[in-house]
Amino acid sequence: MTKIRFSALEEINKRSIINIKLPSSKISDYFGENVFDLQKMQKYLSKEAYKGVKKSIETGTRIDRRIADQIASGMKDWAISKGASHYTHWFHPLTGHTAEKHDAFLNIDQKGNSFEQFDGDLLAQQEPDASSFPHGGLRNTFEARGYTAWDPSSPAFVVGKTLCIPTIFISYTGEALDYKTPLLKSVQAIDTAATNVCHYFDKSVNKVIANLGWEQEYFLVDEALYKVRPDLALTGRTLMGHASAKDQQLNDHYFSSIPERVLEYMKDFEIEAHKLGIPIKTRHNEVAPNQFECAPIFEEVNLANDHNLLLMEIMRKVAIKHKFKVLFHEKPYAGINGSGKHNNWSLSTDTGVNLLKPGNTPKSNLQFLTFLVNIVKAVKEHSDLLRASIVSAGNQHRLGANEAPPAIISVFLGKELDAMLNHIEQKIQDKNMTADEKTELKLDIGKIPDILLDNTDRNRTSPFAFTGNRFEFRAVGSADNNAGPMVVLNTAVADQLNKFKIEVDKLIKKKNKKDEAILIVLRKYITESKAVRFEGNGYSSDWEKEAEKRGLTNIKTAHKAFEAYISKSTIDLYERNNILNKKELYSRYEIKVCEYVQKIQIESRVLGDMAINHIIPTAIKYQNVLISSARNLKEIITDEDEFKSLTESRINTIKKISEHIKQISKKVQDMINERKKGNKFDDCTDKIKIYELKVKPYFEDIRYHIDKLELIVDDEMWPLPKYRELLFNR
C-alpha cells in the first residue's frame, strides 16, 4: 500500500492541463444546441404539432395520439441530425440518481429491410423493469412491470448518441416510484392555490410558477489518490484521516483565484452544460480546500431539478477526462466544511411579477406580505416534514455543525421585515379598523420597497432564510435530489394558501372589505407562526434552549426525523392535495430508512476492513521497526542508564502503538457484534435504531485511535493518502 500511495503522488505530478477548445467565443451561440426546445420544434414539427406541444407545456393538457406521432417523428429526425442512434426514457427512481435504458431507432420490416422508427407510443410510454428499483413495499419482487411516461414540460435532449426523454416513473398499479411524479403534482397544486390568491390583487394572473435556483457545492480529488482510498471509493467520504496542519482556517481558498487545472475542468463541464440548456452562470472556490461551487440562473422548479441531476452526471463524466473525481458527499472530510445544495425558491406569475418582491404600491405590497406570511406559516406547520426531507446518512454529518443550518427549522426574515410583521400583529385587531388605522397601516405597508433595499443580510445559520426576493432553503444536502424538499415546500405552501383563501372568503361574506379581511387573517397567521421566526445565531446553544421554550422541535436522530413521512398531518396534507397517498408515503419512509441503514452498514464494513487489514498491519510493522531498533542499540550500548535514556521514547511509542491497536481491534469487534444484532431484524424500521445509536458511534471511537496512529507511524509506511495530500493536490 505504501508504494501505491507514493506512486499515486508521482502520478499527480505528471498531470498536465487539458486545453479545451471552446465551440464559440460566445456562450449564446451554442447554448441549448443539444436540446429539442421550442425553437427546434418550430423547425421540425408541423404547425399543428408545435401548437399542441406548446399548449401542453404551458397548461399541462394531454397531447392526443395523432399529434404525439408527429412530435415523435420530428424529435427523431432532429436527434438523428445530432448523431443519435438510440433513445431512452430518462427518469428519477427513488435511488436519488437518474436511470435510463437505451433502445435503438432501428427497426426491420418483413422483407428484412432496416429503417429508423420512433412513434407516439414509444415517445409517450415505455416499460422498464421496475422490480430492482426501491419501492418500499409497493410491489413484490416478482412484479416487474413499471411505466415511464413522457413529461413534455421538460424538453428532450441528446447526450452522446442518445436522445433522452424526461419521464415520470410509476408502477403497474399507478403508484409513484420516482421523484418527478410528486414534484409535478406539487407544481400544479401551488399553481392553482397561488393563482386563486393572486386574484385578490390581479385578476389577469392565469398561472403561478414555482422557481428554483440551486447552488451546487462539491469537492475535487485527484483520481490517483481517490483510487488508493477504499473509503472514498466505496462510501464517498474519508472514514479516517488526521486533520492537516493547514486546512481552511486562514479562509484563503474562499473566492480566491481558481487553480488552473480546476478551471479547465469547470470550463469543460460548463460547455457541455450550456449545450444542454443548463444556464450555469456562477463558479467559485468555496471555503474548504479543493471545494468549489457552481450555480445557474433561476428556472421553473421541475426543469431546474432535471438540470441539476443532469449536471451532476456531466460533472462526473468530465472529471474522468481531467483525472479528477468529483465528490458530492455532504461531508467527505472531517473537521472542514461539508457541501450543501442551497435551494433558492420563489414564486412568479405569468404576468412577470415575483410574488416575493415588494412592489411600488400598498396594494402590491399587501400581495407580497400575503405570500410572505403564508410561507412562514407553512414552514411552522410542517417543519418536521421539511427536516425529514433533507435528512440522510451523509447530510447528518453536516447539519448542525458550524457550517450548516441546525436540526431546528426556523425562518430568518431580516430585522426590518421582522419588525414590520410585529407592527402588523400589534396594530390589527379582530374587528373593523377605523379610517385612521387603515390609512396609517397602508402608509406603513407602502414603505416596504425602501426598507427592503438592503435589509436582508444573509443569515448562514438559518435553514430557511428570506434573501430579498426569495427564500433560501440552505439545509439541502449536496448529493440530494432537490425534488424531495421542493415537493414538501410546494405542497405545504399550496395547502396554506388554500386555507388562507377559505378564511378570507368567509370574512368577505361577513361584509368585511377585501383588504381588511386579508389583514385580519394575516395578523392571525403572524401570531400563530411567530415562534418559528428567529433572527439570531442558529448555531448557538442558547437558541436550542430558546427553541424549546417556543415549542419548536429539535429532532437530531434520523430514525425519529423520518417518522414525519408517516405522521397523520403529513398523510392528510399529501392526500388532500393529491400529491402522494398513504401507501406511497409509507413506501418512501421505508426507502429512506433502508437507505440510511444500508449506508451505515457499508461504512461500518469498510471501516472494519481498513482498520484490520490496512491500519493495524502497518502499525505492527512500524512497531517491529522500533523494537528491532531498540534491540540493536542494546548490542551497541552496554551502559544500562545510557541505553534506557536512548530507548525510553521508543519504548513509550511502542506501548502507545500497542494500546491503539488493542483499542481498534476491540472496538471493531464490538461494532461488528452490534451490527449482527441489527441484522437479526428483517425490517429496516427495526434495524435503524441499532445502526444509528449502536453501530454508528463506533465510527468516531475507531477513527480516534487510527488518527493517533497516523501521527505516530513513519510517514513513508502509512498506507493511505493523508488529508494534506487529498486537499492540496490539484
C-alpha positions, 0 to 999 in steps of 0.5 A: 500500500505504501508504494501505491500511495507514493506512486499515486503522488508521482502520478499527480505530478505528471498531470498536465492541463487539458486545453479545451477548445471552446465551440464559440467565443460566445456562450449564446451561440451554442447554448441549448444546441443539444436540446429539442426546445421550442425553437427546434420544434418550430423547425421540425414539427408541423404547425399543428404539432408545435401548437399542441406541444406548446399548449401542453407545456404551458397548461399541462393538457394531454397531447392526443395520439395523432399529434404525439406521432408527429412530435415523435417523428420530428424529435427523431429526425432532429436527434438523428441530425445530432448523431443519435442512434438510440433513445431512452426514457430518462427518469428519477427512481427513488435511488436519488440518481437518474436511470435510463435504458437505451433502445435503438431507432432501428427497426426491420420490416418483413422483407428484412429491410432496416429503417429508423422508427420512433412513434407516439407510443414509444415517445409517450410510454415505455416499460422498464423493469421496475422490480430492482428499483426501491419501492418500499413495499409497493410491489413484490419482487416478482412484479416487474412491470413499471411505466415511464411516461413522457413529461413534455414540460421538460424538453428532450435532449441528446447526450452522446448518441442518445436522445433522452426523454424526461419521464415520470416513473410509476408502477403497474398499479399507478403508484409513484416510484420516482421523484418527478411524479410528486414534484409535478403534482406539487407544481400544479397544486401551488399553481392553482392555490397561488393563482386563486390568491393572486386574484385578490390583487390581479385578476389577469394572473392565469398561472403561478410558477414555482422557481428554483435556483440551486447552488451546487457545492462539491469537492475535487480529488485527484483520481490517483489518490481517490483510487488508493482510498477504499473509503472514498471509493466505496462510501464517498467520504474519508472514514479516517484521516488526521486533520492537516496542519493547514486546512481552511482556517486562514479562509484563503481558498474562499473566492480566491483565484481558481487553480488552473487545472480546476478551471479547465475542468469547470470550463469543460463541464460548463460547455457541455452544460450550456449545450444542454440548456443548463444556464450555469452562470456562477463558479467559485472556490468555496471555503474548504480546500479543493471545494468549489461551487457552481450555480445557474440562473433561476428556472421553473422548479421541475426543469431546474431539478432535471438540470441539476441531476443532469449536471451532476452526471456531466460533472462526473463524466468530465472529471474522468477526462481531467483525472479528477473525481468529483465528490458530492458527499455532504461531508467527505472530510472531517473537521472542514466544511461539508457541501450543501445544495442551497435551494433558492425558491420563489414564486412568479406569475405569468404576468412577470411579477415575483410574488416575493418582491415588494412592489411600488404600491400598498396594494402590491405590497399587501400581495407580497406580505400575503405570500410572505406570511403564508410561507412562514406559516407553512414552514411552522406547520410542517417543519418536521416534514421539511427536516425529514426531507433533507435528512440522510446518512451523509447530510447528518454529518453536516447539519448542525455543525458550524457550517450548516443550518441546525436540526431546528427549522426556523425562518430568518426574515431580516430585522426590518421585515421582522419588525414590520410583521410585529407592527402588523400583529400589534396594530390589527385587531379582530374587528373593523379598523377605523379610517385612521388605522387603515390609512396609517397601516397602508402608509406603513405597508407602502414603505416596504420597497425602501426598507427592503433595499438592503435589509436582508443580510444573509443569515448562514445559520438559518435553514430557511432564510428570506434573501430579498426576493426569495427564500433560501432553503440552505439545509439541502444536502449536496448529493440530494435530489432537490425534488424531495424538499421542493415537493414538501415546500410546494405542497405545504405552501399550496395547502396554506394558501388554500386555507388562507383563501377559505378564511378570507372568503368567509370574512368577505361574506361577513361584509368585511372589505377585501383588504381588511379581511386579508389583514385580519387573517394575516395578523392571525397567521403572524401570531400563530407562526411567530415562534418559528421566526428567529433572527439570531445565531442558529448555531448557538446553544442558547437558541436550542434552549430558546427553541424549546421554550417556543415549542419548536422541535429539535429532532437530531436522530434520523430514525425519529426525523423520518417518522414525519413521512408517516405522521397523520398531518403529513398523510392528510396534507399529501392526500388532500392535495393529491400529491402522494397517498398513504401507501406511497408515503409509507413506501418512501419512509421505508426507502429512506430508512433502508437507505440510511441503514444500508449506508451505515452498514457499508461504512461500518464494513469498510471501516472494519476492513481498513482498520484490520487489514490496512491500519493495524498491519502497518502499525505492527510493522512500524512497531517491529521497526522500533523494537528491532531498533531498540534491540540493536542499540542494546548490542551497541550500548552496554551502559544500562542508564545510557541505553534506557535514556536512548530507548525510553521514547521508543519504548513509550511509542511502542506501548502507545502503538500497542494500546491503539491497536488493542483499542481498534481491534476491540472496538471493531469487534464490538461494532461488528457484534452490534451490527449482527444484532441489527441484522437479526431484524428483517425490517429496516424500521427495526434495524435503524435504531441499532445502526444509528445509536449502536453501530454508528458511534463506533465510527468516531471511537475507531477513527480516534485511535487510527488518527493517533496512529497516523501521527505516530507511524513513519510517514513513508509506511502509512498506507493511505493518502493523508488529508494534506495530500487529498486537499492540496493536490490539484 
